Amino acid sequence: MKRNTQQAIVDEFIDEVERSSLSQVRIASIIEKLSLNRNTFYYHYSSKFEVALWVLQRNLDEYLRAAFSEHELVLMSPAAKSSSHQPIAYYAHVETGARTLDCSKFLKTFVCCTLNKKQFFRKLFAPQELEFRQCLVNLYVPAIENDILFILDGRYMPDETRHMLALMGSRYLISTVGFCLESSEPEVLLDDKSNPFWNILHESLYTAIQSHPINRYAARS
């Protein structure tokens, strides 16, 4: 029953988003249409943004597990209560050499996941949905920070500088997915021959960190 209720909320939420937009969805409407007690909704989800995150996480987890080996997956607790407490795969850390990473496969997998439910995810990633996009940015900042630490390989960088770079990187990831959802020819963007720039985030981070090392003592003076 618990899982059936949770799935019913998700299904109604998806329908309402597709009919209007994330901003226009009202929890009260979902509760009324499903004849639920308000407490029942909040037992499963804290907000409509958590429902949106849960739908994305569930779909992305499936795509990432099919595309990557277990040791490459970055896992986290699901965004909402679930009958399954298994960690969710939401990112991939792919090492290609000493202090070098490649996020191209992850980013393309992310895009393909959203394109599979384009009408729904296009509404979620719409430029005007600033609150949801910020939720996603916050979700990916820790993962990008860990990537930066890997590239640094013990070298010094102030915490605030590292956080700034991670924030910029996270915004790039989310903006790229949103751009592909709005594109009339996403297949062109997904073609490596037409678009060989899928790893530009980590290539840029590596090049910049190599070119601009920070001296711990000079930074404090």
ABEGO torsion letter per residue (X at the ends): XAAAAAAAAAAAAAAAAAABBAAABBAAAAAAAAGBBAAAAAAABABAAAAAAAAAAAAAAAAAAAABBAAABBBBBBABBBABABBBBABBBBBAEBGBBBAAAAAAAAAAAAAABAAAAAAAABAABAAAAAAAAAAAAAAAAAAAAAAAGGBBBBAAAAAAAAAAAAAAAAAAAAAAAABABAAAAABAAABAAAAAAAAAAAAAAAABBBBAAAAAX
